[in-house]
Amino acid sequence: MKIVSLIPAATEIVCLLGFQDSLIGISHECDFPPDLSHCERLTFSRIPLSITSAEIDALTTQKAIQDDGLFGVHGQRVLELCPDVIITQSICDVCAVSRGALGDVMAELPSATKLLTLSPSTLMDVLESILYVSRELQSPGRGHEVYAQLSERLERLRSQKQTIATKTAVLLEWLDPLFSAGHWNPEIIESAGAKELIGTAGQKSRRIQWEELRAADPDHLVVACCGYDSEKTKLDFEAFQLKHPLHELRCVQNKQVHLLDGNAYFNRPGPRLVDAAELLHELFQ
């Protein structure tokens, strides 16, 4: 079986299910697990290098209006590889290969080629997507095994919530402009033993104003910028501090601001979301 994954989360799922050797093509963003050198990079970014977070936000808005994506696909190379399965997503139209571009490629591939589209909005959806991929790859047993392992880890965390005082938290996934985190992230906060004060589980991330964050005044502020590692998030946070009176927040006064790797742990709807919940649980304690 020849598999092409056009999103990092799917690549992580495919590898966890035991199909790493079947991957022949991946996206330009796929970086986990580390040993993917045998896979060809089949997508590319249209985001110019060295632009600011505010400029990225403006470009994202422009692409959404134009019904275009920030990423493109090397369609001719996909046709030459002729995969049996292609996996993509429909959660964010801007942050994926455009449907039009991918549709053009699919139209020229053999009719037997499977297109799997993942669209999870909640933590349960993410776990269900693992089962879905495992069924389509003819390995349902391994899918149920992975599902059970991840569910058990989450349940272990949730069972500990009663033993610690309830904390409050806000998870931000962008700083310029401010965006609260939605989708599965409020559930991650809850699994870790805290109450998310702004984001809503299963809903899209949304733009907020500084006044809303100040009014929430959480015990913990988690910053996990979309597509950024912890070092890049730290740089953005330093600029953010110059624009807003963060000293007014209790979490800042109590040194409970956590600058984390959103790209690895919070933004991708894959198995490492459970790692994120476990990490936050330790920080909240």
C-alpha positions as CSV (number, residue, x, y, z in Angstrom):
1,M,0.0,0.0,0.0
2,K,1.3,3.5,-0.9
3,I,0.1,6.3,1.4
4,V,0.4,10.1,1.0
5,S,-0.3,12.3,4.0
6,L,-0.8,15.9,3.3
7,I,-1.2,17.0,7.0
8,P,1.1,16.4,10.0
9,A,-1.6,14.9,12.2
10,A,-2.4,12.2,9.7
11,T,1.3,11.4,9.3
12,E,1.5,10.9,13.1
13,I,-1.6,8.7,13.1
14,V,-0.4,6.6,10.1
15,C,3.0,6.0,11.8
16,L,1.4,5.2,15.2
17,L,-0.8,2.6,13.4
18,G,2.4,0.9,12.1
19,F,2.3,2.1,8.4
20,Q,5.4,4.4,8.5
21,D,7.1,2.3,5.8
22,S,4.0,2.6,3.6
23,L,4.3,6.4,3.6
24,I,5.7,7.6,0.3
25,G,4.7,11.3,0.5
26,I,4.1,13.8,3.2
27,S,3.5,17.6,3.6
28,H,6.3,20.1,4.0
29,E,5.3,20.5,7.7
30,C,5.5,16.9,8.7
31,D,8.2,16.5,11.3
32,F,7.1,13.7,13.6
33,P,8.1,11.0,14.0
34,P,11.7,12.1,13.2
35,D,12.6,9.4,10.7
36,L,10.6,10.5,7.7
37,S,13.6,10.9,5.3
38,H,12.2,8.2,3.0
39,C,9.1,10.3,2.2
40,E,8.9,12.9,-0.5
41,R,7.7,16.4,0.4
42,L,4.6,17.0,-1.7
43,T,3.3,20.4,-0.4
44,F,4.7,23.9,-0.1
45,S,4.0,27.1,1.8
46,R,2.9,30.4,0.2
47,I,3.8,32.3,3.4
48,P,6.8,34.5,2.8
49,L,9.8,34.0,5.1
50,S,10.4,36.4,8.0
51,I,6.9,38.1,8.1
52,T,5.3,39.0,11.4
53,S,2.4,37.2,13.1
54,A,0.2,40.2,12.3
55,E,1.2,39.9,8.6
56,I,0.5,36.2,8.6
57,D,-3.0,36.9,10.0
58,A,-3.7,39.4,7.3
59,L,-2.5,37.0,4.6
60,T,-4.7,34.3,6.1
61,T,-7.7,36.6,5.9
62,Q,-6.9,37.5,2.3
63,K,-6.5,33.8,1.3
64,A,-9.9,33.0,2.9
65,I,-11.6,35.7,1.0
66,Q,-10.0,34.5,-2.2
67,D,-11.0,30.9,-1.4
68,D,-7.3,30.0,-1.7
69,G,-4.9,28.2,0.7
70,L,-1.6,29.1,2.3
71,F,-0.3,25.7,1.0
72,G,0.1,24.3,-2.5
73,V,0.6,20.8,-3.7
74,H,3.1,19.4,-6.2
75,G,0.3,17.8,-8.2
76,Q,2.3,16.3,-11.0
77,R,4.5,14.5,-8.6
78,V,1.5,13.1,-6.7
79,L,0.3,11.7,-10.0
80,E,3.7,10.1,-10.7
81,L,3.7,8.4,-7.3
82,C,0.2,7.2,-7.9
83,P,-0.7,6.5,-4.2
84,D,-3.4,4.1,-3.0
85,V,-4.5,6.4,-0.2
86,I,-4.3,10.2,0.2
87,I,-5.1,11.8,3.6
88,T,-6.0,15.5,4.1
89,Q,-8.3,17.6,6.3
90,S,-11.2,20.0,6.1
91,I,-11.0,21.7,9.5
92,C,-9.3,24.8,8.2
93,D,-9.7,25.6,4.5
94,V,-6.9,28.2,4.6
95,C,-4.3,26.0,6.4
96,A,-4.5,23.1,4.0
97,V,-4.0,22.4,0.3
98,S,-7.0,24.0,-1.4
99,R,-9.9,21.8,-2.3
100,G,-9.7,22.9,-5.9
101,A,-6.0,22.0,-6.3
102,L,-6.5,18.6,-4.6
103,G,-9.6,17.9,-6.7
104,D,-7.7,18.5,-9.9
105,V,-5.2,15.9,-8.8
106,M,-7.8,13.4,-7.7
107,A,-9.6,13.7,-11.0
108,E,-6.5,12.4,-12.8
109,L,-5.7,9.5,-10.4
110,P,-7.2,6.0,-10.8
111,S,-10.7,5.7,-9.4
112,A,-9.5,3.2,-6.8
113,T,-7.4,5.9,-5.1
114,K,-8.9,6.6,-1.7
115,L,-9.2,10.2,-0.4
116,L,-9.5,10.3,3.4
117,T,-10.6,13.7,4.8
118,L,-10.2,14.2,8.5
119,S,-12.4,16.9,10.2
120,P,-12.3,16.5,14.0
121,S,-13.6,19.3,16.2
122,T,-13.4,17.6,19.6
123,L,-11.0,15.4,21.4
124,M,-13.4,12.4,20.9
125,D,-13.4,13.3,17.2
126,V,-9.7,13.0,17.1
127,L,-9.8,9.6,18.7
128,E,-12.5,8.5,16.3
129,S,-10.4,9.7,13.3
130,I,-7.7,7.2,14.4
131,L,-10.2,4.4,14.2
132,Y,-11.4,5.7,10.8
133,V,-7.9,5.7,9.4
134,S,-7.1,2.3,10.8
135,R,-10.3,0.9,9.1
136,E,-9.4,2.4,5.8
137,L,-5.9,1.0,6.0
138,Q,-7.3,-2.4,6.8
139,S,-5.9,-2.5,10.3
140,P,-8.9,-2.0,12.7
141,G,-7.4,-4.1,15.4
142,R,-4.4,-1.8,15.8
143,G,-6.7,1.2,15.6
144,H,-8.7,-0.1,18.6
145,E,-5.5,-0.8,20.5
146,V,-4.3,2.8,20.0
147,Y,-7.7,4.2,20.8
148,A,-7.8,2.3,24.1
149,Q,-4.3,3.3,25.1
150,L,-5.0,7.0,24.5
151,S,-8.4,6.9,26.1
152,E,-7.0,5.2,29.2
153,R,-4.3,8.0,29.6
154,L,-7.0,10.6,29.3
155,E,-9.3,8.9,31.8
156,R,-6.3,8.6,34.3
157,L,-5.9,12.3,34.1
158,R,-9.6,13.0,34.6
159,S,-9.8,10.7,37.6
160,Q,-7.2,12.9,39.3
161,K,-9.1,16.1,38.9
162,Q,-11.0,15.5,42.1
163,T,-7.8,15.3,44.1
164,I,-6.6,18.9,43.3
165,A,-8.2,22.3,43.7
166,T,-9.9,23.4,40.4
167,K,-7.8,25.9,38.5
168,T,-8.9,28.3,35.8
169,A,-7.0,28.8,32.5
170,V,-7.0,30.5,29.1
171,L,-5.2,29.0,26.2
172,L,-4.2,31.4,23.4
173,E,-3.2,30.1,20.0
174,W,-2.2,33.5,18.5
175,L,-1.0,36.8,20.0
176,D,-1.2,39.3,17.2
177,P,-4.1,39.6,17.0
178,L,-5.3,37.7,20.0
179,F,-7.0,34.4,19.4
180,S,-8.4,32.0,22.0
181,A,-8.1,28.3,21.3
182,G,-11.2,26.3,20.4
183,H,-11.8,22.9,18.9
184,W,-10.3,20.2,21.2
185,N,-8.1,22.5,23.3
186,P,-10.7,23.5,26.0
187,E,-11.1,19.7,26.6
188,I,-7.4,19.4,27.0
189,I,-7.5,22.1,29.6
190,E,-10.3,20.3,31.4
191,S,-8.6,16.9,31.2
192,A,-5.5,18.5,32.8
193,G,-7.6,19.7,35.7
194,A,-8.6,23.3,35.0
195,K,-11.5,25.2,33.6
196,E,-11.1,27.1,30.3
197,L,-12.6,30.6,30.7
198,I,-12.8,31.8,27.1
199,G,-12.5,29.0,24.5
200,T,-15.4,26.7,23.8
201,A,-14.9,23.0,23.1
202,G,-15.9,22.0,19.6
203,Q,-16.1,25.6,18.3
204,K,-13.6,27.4,16.1
205,S,-10.9,29.5,17.7
206,R,-11.9,33.1,17.8
207,R,-10.4,36.5,17.8
208,I,-10.7,38.3,21.2
209,Q,-9.7,41.6,22.7
210,W,-7.3,42.3,25.5
211,E,-10.2,43.4,27.7
212,E,-11.7,39.9,27.5
213,L,-8.5,38.3,28.7
214,R,-8.1,40.8,31.5
215,A,-11.7,40.2,32.6
216,A,-11.2,36.4,32.7
217,D,-8.0,36.8,34.8
218,P,-7.1,33.1,34.8
219,D,-4.9,31.2,37.3
220,H,-2.9,30.0,34.3
221,L,-2.2,31.4,30.9
222,V,-1.2,28.9,28.3
223,V,0.3,30.3,25.0
224,A,0.7,27.8,22.2
225,C,0.7,29.7,19.0
226,C,-0.5,27.8,15.9
227,G,2.4,26.5,13.9
228,Y,5.0,27.9,16.3
229,D,7.5,26.1,18.5
230,S,8.1,27.3,22.0
231,E,11.0,29.6,21.0
232,K,9.1,31.4,18.3
233,T,6.2,31.7,20.7
234,K,8.5,33.2,23.3
235,L,9.6,35.9,20.8
236,D,6.0,36.8,20.0
237,F,5.1,36.9,23.7
238,E,7.9,39.4,24.4
239,A,6.4,41.7,21.8
240,F,2.9,41.1,23.3
241,Q,4.1,42.2,26.7
242,L,5.1,45.6,25.3
243,K,1.5,46.3,24.1
244,H,-0.6,45.2,27.1
245,P,-0.4,45.6,30.9
246,L,0.1,42.0,31.6
247,H,1.1,42.8,35.2
248,E,-2.6,43.2,35.9
249,L,-3.2,39.4,35.4
250,R,-2.9,37.1,38.4
251,C,-1.2,34.5,36.4
252,V,1.6,36.9,35.6
253,Q,1.9,38.0,39.2
254,N,2.1,34.4,40.3
255,K,4.4,33.3,37.5
256,Q,1.9,30.9,35.9
257,V,2.4,31.8,32.2
258,H,3.3,28.8,30.1
259,L,4.9,29.3,26.7
260,L,4.6,25.9,24.9
261,D,5.1,24.2,21.6
262,G,1.8,24.6,19.9
263,N,2.9,23.1,16.6
264,A,3.9,19.8,18.3
265,Y,1.2,19.4,21.0
266,F,-1.9,21.6,20.6
267,N,-2.6,22.6,17.0
268,R,-2.5,19.1,15.4
269,P,-5.5,16.8,15.8
270,G,-3.4,13.8,16.5
271,P,-2.3,11.4,19.2
272,R,0.1,13.9,20.9
273,L,-2.9,15.9,22.1
274,V,-2.9,13.4,25.0
275,D,0.8,14.3,25.6
276,A,-0.4,18.0,25.8
277,A,-3.0,17.2,28.4
278,E,-0.4,15.3,30.5
279,L,2.0,18.2,30.2
280,L,-0.6,20.8,31.3
281,H,-1.6,18.6,34.2
282,E,2.0,18.7,35.6
283,L,2.1,22.5,35.1
284,F,-1.2,23.1,36.7
285,Q,-0.2,21.1,39.8
